Amino acid sequence: MAKKLKLTPHLSEAALKKHYRSSKDPIESRRFHLLWLMSQGQQLTQAATVVGLSHSYARKVVKAYNEHGIESLNNGLKQKRGARSDALLSPEQQEKLRAALDEPPEDGGQWSGPKVARWIEKETGRAGVWNQRGWDYLKKLKYSWQRPRPHHAKANIEAQQAFKISLPERQNELEAKHPEAEVEVWATDEHRVGLKPIVRKTWSPIGERPVAQSNHQYEWTYVYGFICPATGASEWCLAPRVNVKWFSQVLADFACAVGAGVQKRILLVLDGAGWHRSSKLEIPEGIALEFLPAYSPELQPAERLWSVLDEPIVNRCFETIEAIEEVLAERCRVLSSTMVECLRKLTHFHWWPTHRSNALH
């Protein structure tokens, strides 16, 4: 068995990360990336796979670093060439690539490192451009792989901006109207969970694709989540359905849990669902409803709760609703007791009102 290659700590983990993030040379950056991953405890084979280097080349990089330190990470090829450049594309061609990235590739799909490499081949007449060079040029042009932020086609941007401005003003109005009370701004939403499995990516050993058992059944339960983004405080309720009757009961339970009343006023932000706006809805004393603009889920902090709420049930198969409710109930207790700061960071938008204690208390 080959001897495990260890990393000599010439630089700290933080220093390696800084060099990796700041280096403008892709070869040097990749070498620092490899060493940074190994400084975090990853084995050579795993780190090399992540960075996109062969095992033999990565081993040479680590051995050179162990023996000679940071100087061994310099791009020697670049130094030998002196003033010459190993760039595949001229500045003009790079701008041409930037313009091409604004449109779909020839196959009508999505751009990727290999597709950019093929574009480079066609543009320059070079054969066999390494796929990694396509990725290099995407990074060089300041592109990154991101999931788009959803935005409904019918959303009114002006109304959304106005809401961000008016929410602190509504808080001020409540404080002026009830000077004897503390005012908090909360948000609430509902989340449907059922026996249909939720499948997500998960960490697993390289070469072993994880398996998630599934047995699609269409039976549901609902989680009502309440969050105070400024503090991270949360309240939760599980119910069999969403309607005016159930929401009235949930609001009453929430008001009791947070102590809403004469001494404490809650400005509750929610969407315009029918059971939220119904004239039959029973609103407890101390609760004031503030509705989001239409088609604006991205302004709802409570929408961000569901990704962390679902974690214990993803990639799992449940036979009954009662079984999944038991797991969710425990998760709600954990979120509200030990993950307060996590929820605050997750939901406290920069424009959301801050928490202010009433000076009279």
C-alpha positions as CSV (number, residue, x, y, z in Angstrom):
1,M,0.0,0.0,0.0
2,A,1.3,3.4,-0.9
3,K,2.4,5.6,1.9
4,K,-0.1,8.3,2.8
5,L,1.2,11.7,1.7
6,K,1.0,14.3,4.5
7,L,1.1,18.1,4.1
8,T,4.0,20.0,5.6
9,P,2.4,23.1,7.3
10,H,4.5,25.8,5.6
11,L,1.4,28.0,5.5
12,S,-1.8,27.9,7.6
13,E,-5.1,26.8,6.2
14,A,-6.3,30.4,6.1
15,A,-3.2,31.5,4.2
16,L,-3.6,28.8,1.6
17,K,-7.2,29.8,1.1
18,K,-6.2,33.4,0.7
19,H,-3.6,32.5,-2.0
20,Y,-6.1,30.3,-3.8
21,R,-8.8,33.0,-3.9
22,S,-6.4,35.9,-4.8
23,S,-4.1,34.2,-7.3
24,K,-4.7,35.5,-10.9
25,D,-2.8,32.6,-12.5
26,P,-5.1,29.6,-13.0
27,I,-2.3,27.1,-12.6
28,E,-1.0,28.6,-9.3
29,S,-4.6,29.0,-8.1
30,R,-5.4,25.3,-8.7
31,R,-2.2,24.3,-6.8
32,F,-3.1,26.4,-3.8
33,H,-6.7,25.0,-4.0
34,L,-5.3,21.5,-3.8
35,L,-3.2,22.3,-0.8
36,W,-6.0,24.2,1.0
37,L,-8.3,21.2,0.6
38,M,-5.6,18.9,2.0
39,S,-5.0,21.3,4.9
40,Q,-8.7,20.7,5.8
41,G,-8.1,17.0,6.1
42,Q,-9.0,15.7,2.7
43,Q,-6.9,13.0,1.2
44,L,-4.8,13.6,-1.9
45,T,-7.0,11.5,-4.2
46,Q,-10.2,13.3,-3.1
47,A,-8.6,16.8,-3.3
48,A,-7.2,16.1,-6.7
49,T,-10.6,15.0,-8.0
50,V,-12.3,18.2,-6.7
51,V,-9.6,20.5,-8.3
52,G,-9.5,18.6,-11.6
53,L,-5.9,17.3,-11.4
54,S,-4.5,13.9,-12.0
55,H,-3.3,11.9,-9.0
56,S,0.3,11.8,-10.2
57,Y,0.4,15.5,-10.9
58,A,-1.2,16.4,-7.6
59,R,1.3,14.2,-5.8
60,K,4.2,16.0,-7.5
61,V,2.7,19.4,-6.4
62,V,2.4,18.3,-2.7
63,K,5.9,16.7,-2.6
64,A,7.4,19.9,-4.1
65,Y,5.6,22.1,-1.6
66,N,6.7,19.9,1.3
67,E,10.3,20.1,0.2
68,H,10.6,23.7,-1.0
69,G,7.6,25.6,0.4
70,I,5.5,28.2,-1.3
71,E,8.1,29.0,-4.0
72,S,7.4,25.6,-5.6
73,L,3.8,26.7,-6.4
74,N,4.9,29.3,-8.9
75,N,3.9,28.7,-12.5
76,G,7.4,27.8,-13.9
77,L,6.1,27.6,-17.4
78,K,4.9,31.2,-17.2
79,Q,8.3,32.3,-15.9
80,K,10.2,30.4,-18.7
81,R,8.1,32.1,-21.3
82,G,8.8,35.5,-19.9
83,A,6.9,38.1,-21.8
84,R,5.1,35.4,-23.8
85,S,1.5,34.5,-22.8
86,D,0.0,31.1,-22.7
87,A,-3.5,32.6,-23.1
88,L,-5.6,30.8,-25.7
89,L,-7.7,33.9,-26.4
90,S,-6.7,37.4,-27.1
91,P,-8.5,40.3,-25.3
92,E,-10.7,40.7,-28.3
93,Q,-11.6,37.0,-28.4
94,Q,-12.3,37.1,-24.7
95,E,-14.9,39.9,-25.3
96,K,-16.3,37.8,-28.2
97,L,-16.7,34.9,-25.8
98,R,-18.4,37.2,-23.2
99,A,-20.9,38.2,-25.9
100,A,-21.4,34.5,-26.9
101,L,-22.2,33.6,-23.2
102,D,-25.2,36.0,-23.3
103,E,-26.9,33.5,-25.7
104,P,-27.3,29.7,-25.4
105,P,-24.6,27.5,-27.0
106,E,-25.0,25.9,-30.4
107,D,-26.8,22.9,-28.9
108,G,-29.4,25.1,-27.2
109,G,-28.6,23.9,-23.7
110,Q,-26.5,25.6,-21.1
111,W,-22.9,26.7,-21.1
112,S,-20.3,24.6,-19.4
113,G,-16.5,24.3,-19.2
114,P,-16.3,21.7,-22.0
115,K,-18.7,23.7,-24.2
116,V,-16.5,26.8,-23.8
117,A,-13.5,24.7,-24.6
118,R,-15.2,23.6,-27.9
119,W,-16.0,27.2,-28.6
120,I,-12.3,28.1,-28.1
121,E,-11.3,25.3,-30.5
122,K,-13.6,26.7,-33.2
123,E,-12.6,30.3,-32.6
124,T,-8.8,29.7,-32.6
125,G,-8.5,26.7,-34.8
126,R,-6.7,24.8,-32.0
127,A,-7.4,21.1,-31.6
128,G,-7.7,19.3,-28.3
129,V,-8.3,22.2,-26.0
130,W,-8.5,20.8,-22.5
131,N,-12.0,21.0,-21.0
132,Q,-10.6,22.6,-17.9
133,R,-9.5,25.6,-19.9
134,G,-13.1,26.3,-20.7
135,W,-13.8,26.5,-17.0
136,D,-10.7,28.7,-16.6
137,Y,-12.1,31.2,-19.1
138,L,-15.5,31.2,-17.4
139,K,-13.7,32.2,-14.2
140,K,-11.5,34.6,-16.0
141,L,-14.5,36.5,-17.3
142,K,-15.9,36.6,-13.7
143,Y,-18.6,34.0,-14.2
144,S,-19.8,31.6,-11.5
145,W,-22.2,28.7,-11.4
146,Q,-25.3,30.0,-9.6
147,R,-28.9,29.1,-9.1
148,P,-31.1,31.9,-10.3
149,R,-33.3,33.7,-7.8
150,P,-36.9,33.1,-8.7
151,H,-38.9,36.1,-9.8
152,H,-42.5,35.8,-10.9
153,A,-43.3,37.3,-14.3
154,K,-46.3,39.1,-12.8
155,A,-44.4,40.6,-9.9
156,N,-44.5,44.4,-9.6
157,I,-40.9,45.6,-8.9
158,E,-42.1,49.1,-7.8
159,A,-44.6,47.6,-5.3
160,Q,-41.8,45.4,-3.9
161,Q,-39.5,48.3,-3.4
162,A,-42.3,50.3,-1.8
163,F,-43.0,47.4,0.6
164,K,-39.3,47.3,1.8
165,I,-39.6,51.0,2.6
166,S,-43.0,50.9,4.2
167,L,-42.4,48.0,6.5
168,P,-40.2,49.9,9.0
169,E,-42.7,52.8,8.7
170,R,-45.5,50.4,9.8
171,Q,-43.4,49.4,12.7
172,N,-43.0,53.0,13.7
173,E,-46.7,53.6,13.4
174,L,-47.5,50.7,15.8
175,E,-44.9,52.0,18.3
176,A,-46.5,55.4,18.1
177,K,-50.0,54.0,18.5
178,H,-49.0,51.7,21.4
179,P,-46.3,53.5,23.3
180,E,-46.8,51.2,26.2
181,A,-46.0,48.0,24.2
182,E,-43.0,46.4,22.6
183,V,-43.4,45.9,18.9
184,E,-41.8,43.0,17.0
185,V,-42.0,42.3,13.2
186,W,-42.6,38.6,12.4
187,A,-43.3,36.7,9.2
188,T,-45.3,33.5,8.6
189,D,-46.0,31.0,5.9
190,E,-47.2,27.4,5.4
191,H,-45.3,24.5,4.0
192,R,-46.8,21.2,2.7
193,V,-45.0,18.0,3.5
194,G,-46.1,14.5,2.7
195,L,-45.3,10.9,2.0
196,K,-43.9,11.8,-1.4
197,P,-40.1,11.7,-0.8
198,I,-37.9,14.7,-1.0
199,V,-34.7,13.9,-2.8
200,R,-31.6,16.2,-2.3
201,K,-27.9,16.0,-3.0
202,T,-25.9,14.6,-0.1
203,W,-22.2,13.9,0.7
204,S,-21.2,10.4,-0.1
205,P,-17.9,8.5,-0.9
206,I,-16.5,9.1,-4.3
207,G,-17.5,6.3,-6.7
208,E,-20.6,5.3,-4.6
209,R,-23.8,6.9,-5.7
210,P,-26.2,7.2,-2.8
211,V,-29.6,5.6,-3.0
212,A,-32.8,7.1,-1.5
213,Q,-35.7,4.7,-1.1
214,S,-39.1,6.0,-2.4
215,N,-42.7,5.0,-2.3
216,H,-44.8,7.8,-3.7
217,Q,-47.9,8.3,-1.7
218,Y,-50.0,11.5,-1.9
219,E,-51.0,12.2,1.7
220,W,-50.0,15.5,3.2
221,T,-49.6,17.5,6.4
222,Y,-48.8,21.2,6.8
223,V,-46.3,23.1,8.8
224,Y,-47.1,26.7,9.9
225,G,-43.8,28.5,10.5
226,F,-43.4,31.9,12.3
227,I,-40.1,33.7,12.4
228,C,-38.8,36.9,13.9
229,P,-35.9,37.6,11.5
230,A,-34.3,40.3,13.7
231,T,-33.8,37.9,16.6
232,G,-34.1,34.4,15.1
233,A,-37.0,33.4,17.4
234,S,-39.4,31.0,15.8
235,E,-42.7,29.3,16.5
236,W,-44.1,26.2,14.7
237,C,-47.4,24.4,14.4
238,L,-48.3,21.2,12.5
239,A,-51.9,20.9,11.1
240,P,-53.7,18.6,8.7
241,R,-54.8,21.4,6.3
242,V,-54.7,25.1,5.5
243,N,-58.0,27.1,5.7
244,V,-59.6,29.9,7.6
245,K,-60.6,27.8,10.6
246,W,-57.2,26.3,11.1
247,F,-55.3,29.5,10.5
248,S,-57.5,31.2,13.1
249,Q,-56.5,28.5,15.6
250,V,-52.8,28.7,14.7
251,L,-52.8,32.5,15.1
252,A,-54.4,32.1,18.5
253,D,-51.7,29.6,19.6
254,F,-49.0,31.9,18.2
255,A,-50.3,34.9,20.0
256,C,-50.3,33.0,23.2
257,A,-46.8,31.6,22.7
258,V,-45.2,35.0,22.1
259,G,-47.3,36.9,24.6
260,A,-49.1,39.2,22.1
261,G,-51.5,41.6,23.7
262,V,-51.5,45.0,25.4
263,Q,-47.8,44.9,26.3
264,K,-46.6,43.3,23.1
265,R,-47.7,44.0,19.6
266,I,-46.8,41.8,16.6
267,L,-46.6,43.1,13.0
268,L,-47.1,39.8,11.1
269,V,-46.0,39.7,7.4
270,L,-47.7,37.2,5.2
271,D,-48.8,36.6,1.7
272,G,-52.3,37.3,0.3
273,A,-53.7,33.7,0.4
274,G,-57.4,33.5,0.7
275,W,-57.4,32.1,4.2
276,H,-55.1,35.0,5.2
277,R,-57.4,37.7,3.9
278,S,-60.8,36.2,4.8
279,S,-63.2,38.4,6.7
280,K,-64.0,35.3,8.8
281,L,-60.4,35.1,10.1
282,E,-60.2,35.6,13.8
283,I,-57.2,37.8,14.6
284,P,-56.1,37.8,18.2
285,E,-55.5,41.0,20.2
286,G,-51.9,42.3,19.7
287,I,-51.6,40.9,16.1
288,A,-51.6,43.2,13.1
289,L,-51.3,41.7,9.6
290,E,-49.1,43.2,6.9
291,F,-49.5,41.7,3.4
292,L,-46.8,41.2,0.9
293,P,-47.2,42.5,-2.6
294,A,-48.6,39.9,-5.0
295,Y,-46.3,37.4,-6.5
296,S,-43.4,38.2,-4.1
297,P,-42.3,35.1,-2.3
298,E,-38.7,36.3,-2.4
299,L,-39.6,39.0,0.1
300,Q,-41.0,36.4,2.6
301,P,-38.3,35.5,5.2
302,A,-40.4,32.4,6.2
303,E,-39.9,30.9,2.8
304,R,-36.3,30.3,3.8
305,L,-37.3,28.1,6.8
306,W,-38.3,25.1,4.7
307,S,-34.8,24.2,3.5
308,V,-33.6,23.7,7.1
309,L,-36.9,22.3,8.3
310,D,-36.8,19.5,5.7
311,E,-33.3,18.3,6.4
312,P,-34.2,15.3,8.7
313,I,-36.7,14.0,6.2
314,V,-34.9,14.3,2.9
315,N,-33.9,11.1,1.1
316,R,-36.1,9.1,3.5
317,C,-39.2,7.0,3.0
318,F,-42.0,7.2,5.5
319,E,-45.0,4.9,5.7
320,T,-47.4,7.1,7.6
321,I,-48.1,10.8,8.1
322,E,-47.8,10.2,11.8
323,A,-44.2,9.0,11.4
324,I,-43.2,12.1,9.4
325,E,-45.0,14.4,11.8
326,E,-43.0,12.9,14.7
327,V,-39.7,13.7,13.0
328,L,-40.9,17.2,12.0
329,A,-42.1,18.0,15.6
330,E,-38.6,17.2,16.9
331,R,-37.0,19.2,14.2
332,C,-39.2,22.2,15.1
333,R,-38.1,21.9,18.7
334,V,-34.4,21.9,17.7
335,L,-34.8,24.9,15.4
336,S,-36.5,27.0,18.0
337,S,-34.2,26.1,20.8
338,T,-30.7,25.5,19.5
339,M,-30.6,27.1,16.0
340,V,-31.8,30.6,16.8
341,E,-28.7,32.3,15.4
342,C,-28.8,30.1,12.3
343,L,-32.4,31.2,11.6
344,R,-31.6,34.8,12.2
345,K,-28.7,34.8,9.6
346,L,-30.9,32.8,7.2
347,T,-33.9,35.1,7.3
348,H,-32.8,38.6,8.4
349,F,-32.8,40.5,5.1
350,H,-30.8,43.7,5.0
351,W,-33.9,45.8,4.6
352,W,-35.9,44.1,7.3
353,P,-36.6,46.2,10.5
354,T,-34.3,45.6,13.4
355,H,-35.5,44.7,16.8
356,R,-36.0,47.6,19.2
357,S,-36.8,47.2,22.9
358,N,-39.3,49.8,24.1
359,A,-37.6,52.5,26.1
360,L,-40.5,52.5,28.7
361,H,-39.8,48.8,29.7
